[in-house]
Each structure stands twice: as structure tokens, then as C-alpha cells.
């Protein structure tokens, strides 16, 4: 019976898992709040500012936060299905980073203009939407910019709303060509390429608006502590993901270790290279590492942190694995022992999990340099958000890009110098 079922769902394993996740998020929402509370919470999410850090757990309640995550994932999954894209590693990374930010800054309204901008770009250039859909899904990280325009522009509400929509379309239109060029800057060592390009774009836009005396106020809304029910539910979800992956892989846990032979440098699609079963097991283990790390340091499983667990879970299908991620995570933690930041500082908690984006450095150059990358990431990420007023949700992707741009050429230069010296000695 099991073999027949496996044969029947072959090629659809990750699609089924994604739809199961949507059901999980909606079920969690209605277990945590009444329908009335969810409706009121969703309205609060839509009309509120979304700049970093706006924790939907505290802003709108747990139920509305999970409902928003389920709704955003349903929309993006529907888009993937509409253009008939296969479910590969990049698909899981894109979908689950959307789940991540659905807990702190992204909602079904502020994402629409950016999606429209990317779709317009594809139409103008007479290119199939499949070529740019992932850029569109990653690109809605700048949703807070759309929301912010409504509140800070000095015109009437209808005019502000129209202009914010236009700005969102412009952002979506610019991101596809920009992200192509930024990939060559960090050479695939920052898994959050669109986050890096979005950071550059946000910096330019904010600088332009500040030249007209438009100021952006900082936001800090953060839920402290740990919700036991949510934590237990997430652990159960991650363990079920592992069990499903184990079953899909023919009940062969050894396939999980095959993934670690890849350094993780983009493009490293584990689904294509090692199959959905091994990938799901890897995703589960990375998620468990992240959730457990926060508990061990006494951190807060707030909306942003819990969302970051889902993000790392997704990118464990596209570059991060159980060998190349722990060194950069350790690097962030070690930085807190000698710098002014503590491991439980909100920004550092998020940075520790988002350090997953620099996993390829540890995979390519070894764990010691992975630790260095994590250490640098912790320092850089605490400064970059002010560049664009917190209006790029992928602040960690922007910071990771700069770390990669600085580290990789230096490492490669030193390695080449060492090889040349060894070659001369051998002559």
C-alpha cells in the first residue's frame, strides 16, 4: 500500500507538503483565536505600519498572525501553480521566506503592487512569467515601503494610497534586472540575493525621499517570551516533516547525509540534486536546530524569530544543510561573548537564524571561515537597517551580501597566493 501511494504522489511530494503547511497555519490560527479576533487582527495588520521590527504576534495576536501567514502562503502557492512551476529547492525557499515575513511585515495587501510591477516587467519584455516569478515572490520583502508611503506622504489619503501603489509597481519593475547584477557581486555566497538587491534599492529610495525632507520613524514592536503551545506545535510540525521526508526517501535516513557533500553555493537546489525526501529531512533538522538554539539561549520565540525558523527551514532546500549552517550560527553566538550585544538581543536572535544565508562560505571554505562569516554578519546587520529606515524586510540578506562581497575575494586571493607559493616550492 505504501509503495503504491508513493508511486501515486511521485513528483508532487513537496506540493502536497506545502498545502499541508497551509492547513497547519490556518488550523493554528483558529486554535489560537476566535474568528472575530482573527478578523480584527487582520484589519490591524493591514492598516498598520510594517517597518522593522513590527511583530504581528504583539500587534495583532497569535491567531491573526498565523492566519496572515496561511493566507500569504496560499496566494504565493497559487501563483506557482498558475504558471505550472515544478516544486524544487528554490520554490521551497521562496514560499517559506514568505511564511517567515508574514509574521512581521508582509500581508496580502502590501505585496500586491510589487507583484504587479514584476508581472509588468515580464509583459513589457515579452518574457514568460515563469522566468521572474521567484523574483516577484522574494521581492515582496519591500512591502513595508508600500505601506509606509500611505502614512508619510503629505497628501490626502486617496493620493497617498495611489502613490504608494505606483511606488510598489516601480519597485517590482526594477527588481528583476537589479537582482541579476547583484548575484555577480557576491558570487552566490549570499543565498538571499533578492534581499541584497532590495536593500540597495531601498537605500536609494529612502535617500531620495529624505532629500525632500521626508522622514521615516523607527518601529520596534516585539513579543517577549515563549508561547508553549506554539513551540510544541512547531516542534511537532518539524518532526512530522522529517517523518514524511524519511518515508518519501524510501525510509533511508542515509540520504540526508548525501546533501552535505554540496558546499551550498547558489545555485544549490537540493531537491533536484538529492530528491525531495532527503531535502525534507534536511529542512526539518535545520528548523529543529534553529528552534532549539533560541530556547537554549533563553531567547524570545516572537513573531520575527518564529518566522525566521520557517525561513531557515525553507533555505535548507536551497543551499543550507546540517554541515555548513552550524559554523555561521556559532559565529553569531561567539560574537555576543565579546561585543556589546547579547545573544538575546532581538536583532541578534534574528541574525543568528538568518546567518543561514552565509552557509555557502562555511561549505566552500571550511567551518573556521564560516564562524568568521557569522561573526561579521552579527556586526554588520545591526547597522544596515538604518540605511533604509527598516523598509527592506530582508535586512539580513542585505548585510549577508556585504559580508560575502568582502570576505570571498580576500579568501580567494589568499588561497591563490598560497597555491602559487606551493607551486614555486615544488619546482
C-alpha positions in Angstrom: 0.0 0.0 0.0 2.8 2.4 0.9 4.7 1.8 -2.3 1.6 2.3 -4.4 0.9 5.6 -2.6 4.5 6.7 -3.1 4.2 6.0 -6.8 1.0 7.9 -7.0 2.4 11.1 -5.4 5.7 10.9 -7.1 6.7 14.4 -8.3 4.1 16.0 -6.1 5.6 15.3 -2.7 6.6 19.0 -2.0 3.4 20.4 -3.4 1.4 18.2 -1.0 3.6 19.2 1.9 3.1 22.9 1.1 -0.6 22.6 1.0 -0.4 20.6 4.3 1.5 23.6 5.7 -1.2 26.0 4.7 -3.7 23.8 6.5 -1.4 23.7 9.5 -1.2 27.5 9.6 -4.9 28.0 9.3 -5.7 25.4 12.0 -3.1 27.0 14.3 -4.9 30.4 13.7 -8.3 29.1 14.8 -6.9 27.2 17.7 -5.2 30.4 19.0 -8.1 32.9 18.4 -11.8 33.2 17.6 -12.9 34.2 14.1 -13.8 37.6 15.4 -10.3 38.1 16.9 -8.7 36.9 13.7 -10.8 39.4 11.6 -9.9 42.3 13.9 -6.3 41.2 14.0 -6.1 41.0 10.2 -7.5 44.5 9.8 -4.9 45.8 12.3 -2.1 44.1 10.3 -3.3 45.6 7.0 -3.7 49.2 8.3 -0.6 49.4 10.5 2.9 50.4 9.6 5.2 47.4 8.8 8.7 48.7 9.1 11.3 46.7 11.0 10.6 45.5 13.6 6.8 45.1 13.7 5.9 41.8 15.4 2.5 40.7 14.4 2.3 38.4 17.5 2.2 41.5 19.7 0.5 43.9 17.2 -2.4 41.7 16.2 -2.4 38.5 18.2 -1.2 34.9 17.6 -4.3 33.8 15.7 -4.3 36.7 13.2 -0.5 36.2 12.6 -0.9 32.5 11.7 -3.9 33.3 9.6 -2.0 36.0 7.7 0.9 33.5 7.2 -1.5 30.9 5.8 -3.2 33.5 3.5 0.2 34.7 2.1 1.4 31.2 1.5 -1.9 30.3 -0.2 -1.5 33.3 -2.6 2.1 32.5 -3.5 1.4 28.8 -3.8 -1.5 29.6 -6.1 0.8 31.7 -8.3 3.4 28.9 -8.5 0.6 26.6 -9.5 -0.9 29.0 -12.0 2.3 29.2 -14.1 2.9 25.4 -13.5 6.4 25.7 -12.0 7.8 22.5 -10.5 8.4 22.3 -6.8 12.1 22.5 -6.4 14.5 23.8 -3.7 14.2 27.4 -4.8 10.4 27.1 -4.7 10.5 26.0 -1.0 13.0 28.8 -0.2 10.7 31.4 -1.8 7.5 30.1 -0.3 8.8 29.7 3.2 10.6 33.0 3.4 7.2 34.5 2.6 5.8 32.5 5.6 8.6 34.0 7.6 7.8 37.6 6.9 4.1 37.0 7.2 4.7 37.2 11.0 6.4 40.6 10.8 5.8 43.0 7.9 4.2 41.2 4.9 0.5 40.9 4.3 -1.8 40.2 1.3 -2.3 43.9 0.6 1.2 45.4 0.6 2.6 42.6 -1.5 0.2 43.2 -4.4 1.8 46.3 -6.0 5.3 44.7 -6.1 3.9 41.5 -7.7 2.1 43.7 -10.2 5.4 45.5 -11.0 7.3 42.3 -11.7 4.4 41.0 -13.8 4.5 44.3 -15.8 8.3 43.9 -16.3 7.7 40.4 -17.7 5.0 41.7 -20.1 7.0 44.6 -21.3 10.0 42.4 -22.1 7.8 39.8 -23.6 9.2 37.1 -21.3 7.3 34.3 -19.7 6.3 35.0 -16.1 8.0 31.8 -15.0 11.3 33.5 -15.5 10.5 36.2 -12.9 8.0 34.7 -10.6 10.6 33.8 -7.9 12.0 37.3 -8.1 8.4 38.5 -7.5 7.9 36.2 -4.5 11.2 37.1 -3.0 10.7 40.8 -3.9 7.7 41.4 -1.8 10.1 41.9 1.0 9.7 45.6 0.3 6.0 45.5 1.2 6.6 47.8 4.2 7.7 50.5 1.8 4.3 50.4 0.1 2.5 50.7 3.5 4.8 53.5 4.7 4.1 55.7 1.7 0.4 55.9 2.8 1.4 57.4 6.2 4.3 59.7 5.4 3.5 61.4 2.2 2.0 64.9 2.8 -1.1 64.5 0.5 -4.6 63.3 1.1 -5.2 59.7 1.9 -6.5 58.7 -1.6 -3.5 60.4 -3.2 -1.1 58.7 -0.8 -2.7 55.4 -1.4 -2.4 55.8 -5.2 1.2 56.9 -5.0 2.1 54.0 -2.7 0.7 51.6 -5.2 2.7 53.3 -8.0 5.9 53.1 -5.9 5.2 49.4 -5.3 4.9 48.8 -9.0 8.2 50.7 -9.7 9.9 48.6 -7.1 8.6 45.4 -8.6 9.6 46.6 -12.1 13.2 47.4 -11.1 14.0 44.3 -9.0 14.3 41.7 -11.8 17.2 43.3 -13.7 18.8 44.6 -10.5 18.9 41.1 -8.9 20.6 39.7 -11.9 23.5 42.0 -11.5 23.8 41.7 -7.7 24.2 38.0 -8.0 27.5 38.5 -9.7 28.7 40.7 -6.8 28.6 38.1 -4.1 29.1 35.2 -6.5 26.4 33.1 -5.0 27.7 33.1 -1.4 24.7 35.1 -0.2 21.6 32.9 -0.5 19.4 36.0 -0.1 20.3 37.6 -3.5 17.0 39.5 -3.9 17.3 40.7 -0.3 20.6 42.2 -1.2 19.3 43.9 -4.3 16.2 45.1 -2.4 18.5 46.6 0.2 20.3 48.6 -2.4 17.0 49.8 -4.0 15.5 50.7 -0.6 18.6 52.7 0.3 18.3 54.7 -2.9 14.6 55.3 -2.5 14.9 56.3 1.2 17.8 58.6 0.4 15.8 60.2 -2.4 12.8 60.8 -0.2 14.9 62.2 2.6 16.2 64.8 0.2 12.7 66.1 0.1 12.6 66.2 4.0 10.5 63.1 4.2 11.5 61.3 7.4 11.0 57.7 8.4 10.2 56.9 12.1 11.7 53.8 13.6 9.4 51.0 14.8 10.0 48.4 17.5 7.2 46.1 18.4 8.4 42.8 19.9 6.7 40.0 21.7 8.8 38.7 24.6 8.9 35.2 26.0 7.8 31.8 24.6 4.3 30.6 23.8 4.4 27.0 24.9 1.6 25.8 22.7 3.1 27.4 19.6 6.5 26.0 20.4 5.1 22.5 20.8 3.1 22.8 17.6 6.2 23.9 15.6 8.3 21.1 17.0 5.5 18.6 16.1 5.4 20.2 12.6 9.1 19.8 12.1 9.2 16.3 13.3 6.3 15.3 11.0 8.2 17.0 8.1 11.2 14.7 8.9 9.0 11.6 9.1 7.4 12.5 5.8 10.8 13.1 4.2 12.1 9.8 5.6 9.0 8.0 4.1 9.4 9.7 0.8 13.1 8.8 0.6 12.2 5.1 0.9 12.8 5.1 4.7 16.5 5.6 4.1 17.9 8.2 6.5 21.3 7.9 4.9 20.2 10.0 2.0 20.2 13.0 4.4 24.0 12.9 4.7 24.5 13.0 0.9 23.3 16.6 0.9 26.3 17.7 2.9 28.7 16.9 0.0 27.5 20.2 -1.6 29.1 23.5 -0.4 25.7 25.1 -0.8 26.8 28.0 -3.1 23.9 29.2 -5.2 22.5 27.6 -7.2 22.4 24.6 -5.0 19.0 23.0 -5.4 18.9 20.0 -3.1 15.6 18.8 -4.5 17.0 18.5 -8.0 20.3 17.0 -6.8 19.2 14.6 -4.0 15.4 14.4 -4.1 12.5 15.7 -2.0 12.8 13.1 0.7 16.4 13.9 1.7 15.6 17.6 1.3 12.7 17.5 3.7 14.7 15.7 6.3 17.4 18.3 5.9 14.8 21.1 6.2 13.5 19.5 9.4 16.8 19.2 11.1 17.8 22.9 10.3 14.4 24.0 11.6 14.9 22.0 14.8 18.4 23.4 15.2 17.0 27.0 15.0 14.1 26.4 17.3 16.3 24.7 19.9 19.0 27.4 19.7 16.6 30.1 20.6 15.3 28.1 23.6 18.9 27.3 24.8 20.0 30.9 24.8 16.8 32.0 26.6 15.5 34.0 23.7 12.1 35.0 22.6 10.0 33.0 20.2 8.4 36.2 18.9 6.8 36.6 15.5 10.1 37.6 13.8 12.1 34.8 15.4 9.4 32.1 14.8 9.2 33.3 11.3 13.0 33.1 10.9 12.7 29.4 11.8 10.4 28.9 8.9 12.8 30.9 6.7 15.8 28.7 7.6 13.6 25.6 7.1 12.9 26.8 3.5 16.5 27.6 2.7 17.6 24.1 3.8 16.2 23.1 0.4 18.4 25.6 -1.4 21.9 25.8 0.0 22.0 25.3 3.8 22.5 22.0 5.4 23.5 20.4 8.7 27.2 20.8 7.9 27.5 24.3 6.6 25.0 26.1 8.7 26.2 25.4 12.3 29.5 27.2 11.9 27.9 30.5 10.9 25.3 30.1 13.6 28.2 29.5 16.1 30.0 32.6 14.7 27.0 34.8 15.6 26.8 33.3 19.1 30.5 33.7 19.7 30.3 37.4 18.7 27.9 38.0 21.6 30.6 36.9 24.1 33.0 39.7 23.3 30.8 42.5 21.7 28.3 44.9 23.2 25.4 42.7 22.0 23.9 39.8 23.9 22.7 36.6 22.4 19.1 37.5 23.4 19.2 41.0 21.8 16.3 40.9 19.4 18.3 41.8 16.3 21.0 39.3 17.2 18.4 36.5 17.7 17.1 37.2 14.2 20.6 37.5 12.8 21.6 34.1 14.2 19.0 32.3 12.3 19.4 34.4 9.1 23.1 33.6 9.1 21.9 30.6 7.2 22.3 32.8 4.1 26.1 32.7 4.5 26.2 28.9 4.9 27.9 28.5 1.5 31.0 30.3 2.9 31.4 27.5 5.5 30.6 24.9 2.9 33.1 26.2 0.4 36.0 27.4 2.7 35.5 25.4 5.9 34.0 25.8 9.3 36.6 28.3 10.7 35.8 30.8 7.9 32.1 30.1 8.4 32.5 31.1 12.0 34.2 34.3 10.9 31.3 35.0 8.4 28.8 34.6 11.2 30.8 36.9 13.5 30.9 39.6 10.8 27.3 39.2 10.0 26.2 39.9 13.6 28.1 43.1 13.5 27.0 44.3 10.1 23.3 43.5 10.4 22.9 45.7 13.5 23.9 48.8 11.4 22.4 48.2 8.0 18.7 48.7 8.8 19.2 52.4 9.4 20.3 52.8 5.8 16.7 52.4 4.6 14.6 53.1 7.6 13.7 49.5 8.2 11.7 49.3 5.0 13.5 46.3 3.5 12.4 43.2 5.4 15.5 41.4 4.0 17.9 43.4 6.1 19.8 40.2 6.9 20.1 39.4 3.2 21.5 42.9 2.6 24.0 42.5 5.4 25.0 39.0 4.3 25.6 40.3 0.8 28.2 42.8 2.1 29.9 40.2 4.3 30.2 37.9 1.2 31.4 40.6 -1.0 34.2 41.5 1.4 35.2 38.0 2.6 35.1 35.9 -0.6 37.6 38.0 -2.7 40.0 38.1 0.3 39.8 34.4 0.9 40.2 33.5 -2.8 43.2 35.9 -3.1 44.9 34.3 -0.1 44.2 30.8 -1.3 45.6 31.7 -4.7 48.7 33.2 -3.1 49.2 30.0 -1.1 48.8 27.8 -4.1 51.4 29.9 -6.1 53.9 29.6 -3.2 53.4 25.8 -3.0 53.8 25.6 -6.8 57.1 27.5 -6.6 58.4 25.3 -3.8 57.6 22.2 -5.9 59.5 23.5 -8.9 
